[in-house]
């Protein structure tokens, strides 16, 4: 600009701009009109977050999801509209009919198309609904057969669910395999079959089924959640971290998926994430059954929200009186009962038996607990001998677990102890490894916290355990290598 320019500077007030749901809804419609469905979905999802419960936003999002062949997710939204927000949005029945037809669920398609015509026979989509009904009835016998098959599917799925709940896993597996053979894309049956195999003690077979689901139905939330939980049960911490990172990026719209995500985070010990999803459902008026309030109470308790924990537990007791005494704040006393310790000692997993021996060291009933215990490894036998005699040098595995005890109670962080005992079982095969107990404890503690994505520096933990950062870094490397060796085994 030349020095002769008469342009002048103006000053004014800086105005803030806070986008609303309506703003993102308008942007979503514009993107949809440009056929940019990816952006349209993102904008409308944001609009729903800002204005939850607004049926027009949800309906428009469902329409775009349907056009992108995401029929199941679209149907969840449409059902949510009719069942929770606005039952007078009759057009949702027509959209549902179309989606179910695309999914091959002709009974549901027929029911919703018929319902639309009954409620709004002269509506905007009446002609299209009639055409759809005519199409569905062209092959009357085939439709009748489809309706029968779907009724059969529903009854078998319900029977399998009851078998799983009552612990009849073998019968459930047989039934679920029949369902899969008849309905090869019914992913819920695959996920339940994986659960059946896992409870039957066949984790590898369960894992292969989940891999098959994820290969054929990429991003299946129930399969991803089950993979994370199974990895946690198997003390496969790296896999837990991997699946946790995936799950943290998922923002499901359906209450069913939000509940699954919340309970999964609780099961793998991330109570903060669990609480955020379960509390969100609670605020939305989600009327869950006993398990919903059970996990809401646990996640609230372990994140310091005691009032919510107690309030939620009252609902648990109302629905399931037999749960009385299982409150999260009673966990400490429950863990140290003889039966709880015996369960650990009888486990097929070495790390759980070693954890049981550590709990035994804290019990007043050592002799009774160990009277019939027979170790299958040298490490176990040395540990038992130490516990009986209570003299001489304790095993390294015990001493390092005792280091944790100063900072982590076993009732809160049982998996930390089990992770350490897994590492200890590998260390016995490497007698040349260094033996600095505080260094191992600090390194395992650090790796554990990082797997849980806690923010903590090596400097802070080194000071907590009275070590130099250099020493701690050296042992973090050793622990990481031992975990990698475990995962390869």
C-alpha positions as CSV (number, residue, x, y, z in Angstrom):
1,X,0.0,0.0,0.0
2,X,1.5,3.4,-1.0
3,X,2.2,6.0,1.6
4,X,-0.3,8.3,-0.2
5,X,-3.1,5.8,0.5
6,X,-6.0,7.3,2.4
7,X,-6.8,3.9,4.0
8,X,-7.4,4.2,7.7
9,X,-7.2,1.7,10.5
10,X,-10.4,1.0,12.3
11,X,-10.7,-0.6,15.7
12,X,-13.7,-2.5,17.0
13,X,-14.9,-5.1,19.4
14,X,-13.8,-8.7,18.8
15,X,-16.9,-10.8,18.7
16,X,-16.9,-14.5,19.7
17,X,-18.6,-17.1,17.6
18,X,-20.0,-20.2,19.1
19,X,-21.4,-22.6,16.5
20,X,-24.7,-24.2,17.4
21,X,-26.4,-27.4,16.4
22,X,-28.5,-25.4,13.9
23,X,-25.3,-24.1,12.3
24,X,-23.8,-27.5,11.8
25,X,-27.1,-28.9,10.6
26,X,-27.2,-26.2,7.9
27,X,-23.5,-27.0,6.9
28,X,-24.4,-30.7,6.8
29,X,-27.3,-30.1,4.4
30,X,-25.1,-28.0,2.2
31,X,-22.4,-30.7,2.1
32,X,-25.2,-33.3,1.3
33,X,-26.4,-31.2,-1.6
34,X,-22.9,-31.1,-2.9
35,X,-22.8,-34.9,-2.6
36,X,-20.0,-34.7,-0.1
37,X,-21.5,-37.3,2.2
38,X,-18.4,-37.7,4.4
39,X,-18.5,-34.1,5.5
40,X,-22.3,-34.1,5.7
41,X,-22.1,-37.0,8.2
42,X,-19.4,-35.3,10.3
43,X,-21.4,-32.0,10.4
44,X,-24.6,-33.7,11.4
45,X,-22.9,-35.9,14.0
46,X,-21.6,-32.6,15.5
47,X,-25.0,-31.1,15.3
48,X,-26.4,-34.1,17.3
49,X,-23.8,-33.6,20.0
50,X,-24.8,-30.0,20.4
51,X,-28.5,-30.7,20.3
52,X,-29.1,-34.2,21.5
53,X,-32.6,-35.4,21.1
54,X,-33.4,-33.3,18.1
55,X,-35.2,-35.7,15.8
56,X,-34.8,-33.7,12.5
57,X,-31.0,-33.8,12.8
58,X,-31.1,-37.5,13.6
59,X,-33.5,-38.3,10.7
60,X,-31.4,-36.4,8.1
61,X,-28.2,-38.2,9.4
62,X,-30.1,-41.5,9.0
63,X,-31.0,-40.7,5.4
64,X,-27.4,-40.0,4.5
65,X,-26.1,-43.1,6.3
66,X,-28.7,-45.2,4.3
67,X,-27.4,-43.7,1.1
68,X,-23.9,-44.8,2.1
69,X,-25.2,-48.4,2.8
70,X,-24.8,-47.9,6.6
71,X,-28.3,-49.4,7.1
72,X,-27.8,-50.8,10.6
73,X,-26.6,-47.5,12.0
74,X,-29.3,-45.6,10.2
75,X,-31.9,-47.9,11.6
76,X,-30.7,-47.4,15.2
77,X,-31.2,-43.7,14.7
78,X,-34.6,-44.1,13.2
79,X,-35.7,-46.4,16.0
80,X,-34.3,-43.9,18.6
81,X,-36.4,-41.1,17.0
82,X,-39.7,-43.2,17.1
83,X,-39.1,-44.8,20.5
84,X,-37.5,-41.9,22.5
85,X,-38.0,-38.6,20.8
86,X,-40.9,-38.2,18.4
87,X,-43.3,-41.1,17.6
88,X,-45.2,-38.7,15.2
89,X,-42.4,-38.7,12.7
90,X,-44.2,-41.3,10.6
91,X,-41.8,-41.1,7.7
92,X,-39.2,-42.9,9.8
93,X,-41.3,-46.1,9.3
94,X,-40.9,-45.7,5.5
95,X,-37.1,-45.2,5.8
96,X,-36.9,-48.2,8.1
97,X,-38.8,-50.3,5.6
98,X,-36.4,-49.4,2.8
99,X,-33.3,-50.1,5.0
100,X,-34.6,-53.5,6.2
101,X,-35.4,-54.4,2.6
102,X,-31.7,-53.7,1.7
103,X,-30.6,-55.8,4.6
104,X,-32.7,-58.7,3.4
105,X,-34.8,-58.5,6.6
106,X,-38.1,-58.7,4.7
107,X,-40.3,-59.3,7.7
108,X,-39.3,-56.0,9.3
109,X,-39.4,-54.2,5.9
110,X,-43.0,-55.5,5.4
111,X,-44.1,-54.5,8.9
112,X,-42.7,-50.9,8.7
113,X,-44.0,-50.3,5.2
114,X,-47.5,-51.5,6.3
115,X,-47.4,-49.4,9.4
116,X,-46.5,-46.3,7.3
117,X,-49.5,-46.9,5.0
118,X,-51.8,-47.4,8.1
119,X,-50.7,-44.2,9.7
120,X,-50.1,-42.0,6.7
121,X,-51.7,-43.6,3.7
122,X,-51.8,-40.3,1.8
123,X,-48.4,-39.1,2.9
124,X,-45.3,-38.0,0.9
125,X,-44.0,-41.5,0.6
126,X,-47.3,-43.4,0.2
127,X,-46.7,-44.3,-3.4
128,X,-43.2,-45.5,-2.8
129,X,-44.4,-47.5,0.2
130,X,-47.0,-49.2,-1.9
131,X,-44.4,-50.1,-4.5
132,X,-42.2,-51.5,-1.9
133,X,-45.1,-53.6,-0.5
134,X,-45.9,-54.9,-4.0
135,X,-42.3,-55.8,-4.5
136,X,-42.2,-57.7,-1.2
137,X,-45.3,-59.6,-2.0
138,X,-44.3,-60.6,-5.5
139,X,-42.8,-63.7,-4.2
140,X,-45.3,-64.5,-1.5
141,X,-44.1,-67.9,-0.7
142,X,-40.5,-66.8,-0.4
143,X,-41.5,-63.9,1.8
144,X,-43.4,-66.3,4.1
145,X,-40.3,-68.5,4.3
146,X,-38.2,-65.5,5.1
147,X,-40.6,-64.4,7.9
148,X,-40.4,-67.9,9.3
149,X,-36.6,-68.0,9.2
150,X,-36.3,-64.7,10.9
151,X,-38.7,-65.8,13.7
152,X,-36.5,-68.9,14.0
153,X,-33.3,-66.8,14.1
154,X,-34.7,-64.6,16.9
155,X,-35.8,-67.6,19.0
156,X,-32.4,-69.3,18.6
157,X,-30.5,-66.2,19.4
158,X,-32.6,-65.7,22.6
159,X,-32.1,-69.3,23.6
160,X,-28.3,-69.0,23.0
161,X,-28.2,-65.9,25.2
162,X,-30.0,-67.7,28.0
163,X,-27.5,-70.6,27.7
164,X,-24.6,-68.3,28.0
165,X,-26.1,-66.6,31.1
166,X,-26.6,-69.9,32.8
167,X,-23.1,-71.2,32.0
168,X,-24.1,-73.9,29.5
169,X,-21.4,-72.8,27.1
170,X,-21.1,-76.0,25.1
171,X,-24.8,-76.1,24.3
172,X,-24.7,-72.4,23.4
173,X,-21.8,-73.0,21.0
174,X,-23.6,-75.8,19.2
175,X,-26.7,-73.6,18.8
176,X,-24.8,-70.5,17.6
177,X,-22.9,-72.5,15.0
178,X,-26.3,-73.6,13.6
179,X,-27.3,-69.9,13.4
180,X,-24.1,-68.9,11.7
181,X,-24.5,-71.7,9.1
182,X,-28.0,-70.6,8.3
183,X,-27.3,-66.8,8.6
184,X,-23.6,-66.3,7.7
185,X,-23.7,-62.5,8.1
186,X,-25.4,-62.4,11.4
187,X,-22.4,-61.0,13.3
188,X,-24.1,-61.0,16.8
189,X,-24.0,-64.8,16.6
190,X,-20.3,-64.8,15.9
191,X,-19.5,-62.5,18.8
192,X,-21.6,-64.7,21.2
193,X,-19.9,-67.8,19.8
194,X,-16.5,-66.3,20.6
195,X,-17.7,-65.7,24.2
196,X,-18.8,-69.3,24.5
197,X,-15.4,-70.6,23.3
198,X,-13.5,-68.3,25.6
199,X,-15.5,-69.4,28.6
200,X,-14.9,-73.0,27.5
201,X,-11.2,-72.4,27.9
202,X,-10.5,-72.0,24.1
203,X,-9.2,-68.4,23.8
204,X,-7.4,-69.0,20.5
205,X,-10.5,-70.3,18.8
206,X,-12.5,-67.4,20.3
207,X,-9.9,-65.0,18.9
208,X,-10.0,-66.5,15.4
209,X,-13.8,-66.0,15.3
210,X,-13.4,-62.3,16.3
211,X,-10.7,-61.9,13.6
212,X,-13.1,-63.4,11.1
213,X,-15.8,-60.9,12.1
214,X,-13.4,-57.9,11.8
215,X,-12.2,-59.1,8.4
216,X,-15.7,-59.5,7.0
217,X,-17.4,-56.7,9.0
218,X,-14.7,-54.1,9.4
219,X,-15.0,-52.0,12.6
220,X,-17.6,-54.3,14.3
221,X,-17.7,-52.6,17.7
222,X,-18.7,-55.7,19.7
223,X,-15.8,-57.7,18.2
224,X,-13.3,-54.9,18.9
225,X,-14.6,-54.7,22.5
226,X,-14.4,-58.5,23.0
227,X,-10.8,-58.5,21.6
228,X,-9.8,-55.8,24.2
229,X,-11.5,-57.7,27.1
230,X,-10.0,-61.1,26.1
231,X,-6.6,-59.5,25.8
232,X,-7.0,-58.0,29.3
233,X,-8.0,-61.4,30.7
234,X,-4.9,-63.0,29.1
235,X,-2.7,-60.2,30.5
236,X,-1.7,-59.2,26.9
237,X,-1.1,-55.6,27.8
238,X,0.2,-54.5,24.5
239,X,-2.9,-55.7,22.7
240,X,-5.1,-54.1,25.4
241,X,-3.3,-50.8,24.6
242,X,-3.7,-51.3,20.9
243,X,-7.5,-52.0,21.0
244,X,-8.0,-49.3,23.7
245,X,-6.5,-46.7,21.3
246,X,-8.9,-47.8,18.6
247,X,-11.9,-47.8,20.9
248,X,-11.1,-44.3,22.2
249,X,-11.6,-42.9,18.7
250,X,-15.0,-44.4,18.2
251,X,-18.0,-42.2,18.9
252,X,-21.1,-44.4,18.6
253,X,-24.5,-42.8,18.3
254,X,-26.6,-45.8,19.5
255,X,-27.2,-46.3,23.2
256,X,-26.4,-50.0,22.8
257,X,-23.0,-49.3,21.4
258,X,-22.3,-46.6,24.0
259,X,-23.2,-49.0,26.7
260,X,-20.9,-51.7,25.2
261,X,-18.1,-49.2,25.0
262,X,-18.6,-48.1,28.6
263,X,-18.6,-51.6,30.1
264,X,-15.6,-52.5,28.0
265,X,-13.5,-49.7,29.4
266,X,-14.6,-50.7,32.9
267,X,-13.6,-54.3,32.3
268,X,-10.1,-53.3,31.1
269,X,-9.7,-51.0,34.1
270,X,-10.1,-47.6,32.4
271,X,-12.7,-46.3,34.8
272,X,-12.5,-42.7,33.7
273,X,-13.5,-43.5,30.1
274,X,-16.1,-46.0,31.4
275,X,-17.6,-43.3,33.5
276,X,-17.7,-40.7,30.7
277,X,-19.8,-43.0,28.5
278,X,-22.0,-44.5,31.1
279,X,-22.7,-41.1,32.7
280,X,-23.6,-39.7,29.3
281,X,-26.2,-42.5,28.8
282,X,-27.6,-41.8,32.3
283,X,-28.0,-38.1,31.4
284,X,-29.8,-39.1,28.2
285,X,-32.4,-40.9,30.3
286,X,-31.0,-44.4,29.4
287,X,-33.1,-46.9,31.3
288,X,-30.6,-49.7,31.6
289,X,-31.0,-52.9,33.5
290,X,-28.9,-54.1,36.5
291,X,-25.5,-54.3,34.6
292,X,-25.8,-50.7,33.5
293,X,-26.0,-49.4,37.1
294,X,-23.5,-52.0,38.3
295,X,-20.8,-50.6,36.0
296,X,-21.8,-47.0,36.5
297,X,-21.4,-47.5,40.2
298,X,-18.0,-49.2,39.8
299,X,-16.6,-46.6,37.4
300,X,-17.9,-43.7,39.6
301,X,-16.4,-45.3,42.7
302,X,-13.0,-45.8,41.2
303,X,-12.9,-42.2,39.8
304,X,-13.7,-40.7,43.2
305,X,-17.4,-39.9,42.5
306,X,-18.7,-41.6,45.7
307,X,-22.2,-40.0,45.7
308,X,-23.0,-41.2,42.2
309,X,-21.5,-44.6,43.1
310,X,-23.8,-45.0,46.1
311,X,-26.9,-43.7,44.2
312,X,-26.3,-46.1,41.3
313,X,-25.7,-49.1,43.6
314,X,-29.1,-48.5,45.2
315,X,-30.6,-49.2,41.7
316,X,-28.5,-52.3,41.4
317,X,-29.9,-53.7,44.7
318,X,-33.5,-52.8,43.6
319,X,-33.1,-54.8,40.4
320,X,-30.8,-57.6,41.8
321,X,-31.1,-57.9,45.6
322,X,-28.6,-60.8,45.4
323,X,-25.8,-58.3,44.6
324,X,-25.9,-56.9,48.1
325,X,-22.5,-57.1,49.6
326,X,-20.8,-56.8,46.2
327,X,-20.5,-53.0,46.4
328,X,-17.2,-51.7,44.9
329,X,-16.2,-50.3,48.3
330,X,-16.5,-53.8,49.8
331,X,-14.0,-55.1,47.3
332,X,-11.1,-54.9,49.7
333,X,-12.6,-57.2,52.3
334,X,-13.9,-59.6,49.6
335,X,-10.5,-60.0,48.0
336,X,-8.9,-61.3,51.2
337,X,-11.5,-64.0,52.0
338,X,-10.2,-67.5,51.9
339,X,-12.4,-68.4,48.9
340,X,-11.2,-65.5,46.8
341,X,-7.6,-66.4,47.4
342,X,-8.2,-70.1,46.8
343,X,-9.7,-69.2,43.4
344,X,-6.5,-67.5,42.5
345,X,-4.4,-70.4,43.7
346,X,-6.4,-72.8,41.7
347,X,-6.1,-70.9,38.4
348,X,-4.6,-72.5,35.3
349,X,-2.6,-69.3,34.8
350,X,0.8,-69.1,36.5
351,X,0.6,-65.4,37.1
352,X,-2.7,-65.7,38.9
353,X,-1.4,-68.5,41.1
354,X,1.6,-66.3,42.0
355,X,-0.8,-63.4,42.8
356,X,-2.7,-65.8,45.0
357,X,0.5,-66.6,46.9
358,X,1.2,-62.9,47.4
359,X,-2.4,-62.5,48.8
360,X,-1.7,-65.5,51.0
361,X,1.3,-63.7,52.5
362,X,-1.2,-60.9,53.6
363,X,-3.6,-63.4,55.1
364,X,-3.9,-64.8,58.7
365,X,-4.8,-68.2,57.3
366,X,-1.5,-69.1,55.4
367,X,-1.4,-72.7,56.7
368,X,-4.9,-73.5,55.7
369,X,-4.6,-71.9,52.3
370,X,-1.4,-73.6,51.5
371,X,-2.2,-77.0,53.1
372,X,-3.2,-78.6,49.8
373,X,-1.3,-76.3,47.4
374,X,1.1,-78.0,45.0
375,X,3.2,-75.8,42.8
376,X,4.1,-76.9,39.3
377,X,7.1,-74.6,38.9
378,X,10.4,-73.9,40.8
379,X,9.3,-70.4,41.4
380,X,6.0,-71.4,43.0
381,X,7.7,-74.0,45.2
382,X,10.3,-71.5,46.4
383,X,7.5,-69.1,47.2
384,X,5.5,-71.6,49.1
385,X,8.6,-72.7,51.1
386,X,9.2,-69.1,52.1
387,X,5.6,-68.5,53.1
388,X,5.6,-71.6,55.3
389,X,9.0,-70.9,57.0
390,X,8.8,-67.1,57.0
391,X,12.6,-67.0,57.2
392,X,15.4,-66.6,54.7
393,X,15.3,-64.4,51.7
394,X,11.9,-64.0,50.0
395,X,11.7,-64.6,46.2
396,X,12.4,-61.6,44.0
397,X,8.8,-61.9,42.7
398,X,7.4,-61.4,46.2
399,X,9.7,-58.5,47.1
400,X,8.8,-56.5,44.0
401,X,5.1,-57.1,44.5
402,X,5.6,-55.8,48.1
403,X,7.2,-52.7,46.6
404,X,3.9,-52.1,44.7
405,X,1.9,-52.5,47.8
406,X,3.2,-49.2,49.1
407,X,1.5,-47.4,46.2
408,X,-1.1,-49.7,44.6
409,X,-3.6,-51.7,46.6
410,X,-4.3,-55.2,45.1
411,X,-8.0,-54.6,45.1
412,X,-7.6,-51.6,42.8
413,X,-4.8,-52.7,40.6
414,X,-4.9,-56.5,40.6
415,X,-3.8,-56.6,37.0
416,X,-0.7,-54.6,37.8
417,X,0.4,-57.4,40.1
418,X,-0.5,-60.1,37.6
419,X,1.4,-58.3,34.9
420,X,4.5,-58.3,37.2
421,X,4.1,-62.0,38.0
422,X,3.9,-62.8,34.3
423,X,7.2,-61.0,33.8
424,X,8.7,-62.7,36.9
425,X,7.9,-66.2,35.4
426,X,10.0,-65.3,32.3
427,X,12.8,-63.9,34.4
428,X,13.5,-67.3,36.0
429,X,14.7,-68.4,32.5
430,X,17.2,-65.5,32.4
431,X,19.3,-65.8,35.6
432,X,21.9,-63.4,34.2
433,X,19.4,-60.4,34.5
434,X,20.2,-57.8,37.1
435,X,18.2,-58.0,40.4
436,X,17.6,-54.4,41.6
437,X,14.2,-54.7,43.2
438,X,13.3,-51.1,43.4
439,X,14.3,-50.6,39.8
440,X,12.1,-53.4,38.6
441,X,9.2,-52.2,40.6
442,X,9.5,-48.6,39.2
443,X,10.0,-49.9,35.7
444,X,6.9,-52.2,35.8
445,X,4.9,-49.4,37.4
446,X,5.9,-47.0,34.7
447,X,5.2,-49.4,31.8
448,X,1.8,-50.2,33.4
449,X,0.9,-46.6,33.7
450,X,1.9,-45.9,30.1
451,X,-0.2,-48.8,28.9
452,X,-3.2,-47.1,30.7
453,X,-2.1,-43.8,29.1
454,X,-1.6,-42.1,32.4
455,X,0.5,-39.0,32.3
456,X,3.6,-39.5,34.5
457,X,7.2,-38.8,33.9
458,X,10.1,-41.2,34.6
459,X,11.6,-38.5,36.8
460,X,8.6,-38.5,39.0
461,X,8.5,-42.3,39.4
462,X,12.2,-42.6,39.9
463,X,11.9,-40.1,42.8
464,X,8.9,-42.0,44.2
465,X,11.0,-45.3,44.3
466,X,14.2,-43.5,45.4
467,X,16.2,-44.2,42.2
468,X,18.1,-42.2,39.6
469,X,16.4,-41.7,36.2
470,X,19.3,-43.4,34.5
471,X,18.8,-46.6,36.4
472,X,15.0,-46.5,35.9
473,X,15.4,-46.1,32.1
474,X,17.7,-49.1,32.0
475,X,15.1,-51.3,33.7
476,X,12.2,-49.9,31.6
477,X,14.1,-51.3,28.6
478,X,14.5,-54.7,30.3
479,X,10.8,-54.9,31.3
480,X,9.7,-53.9,27.8
481,X,11.9,-56.6,26.2
482,X,10.5,-59.2,28.7
483,X,6.9,-58.2,27.8
484,X,7.7,-58.6,24.1
485,X,9.1,-62.0,24.9
486,X,5.9,-62.9,26.7
487,X,3.8,-61.8,23.8
488,X,5.8,-63.9,21.3
489,X,5.4,-67.0,23.5
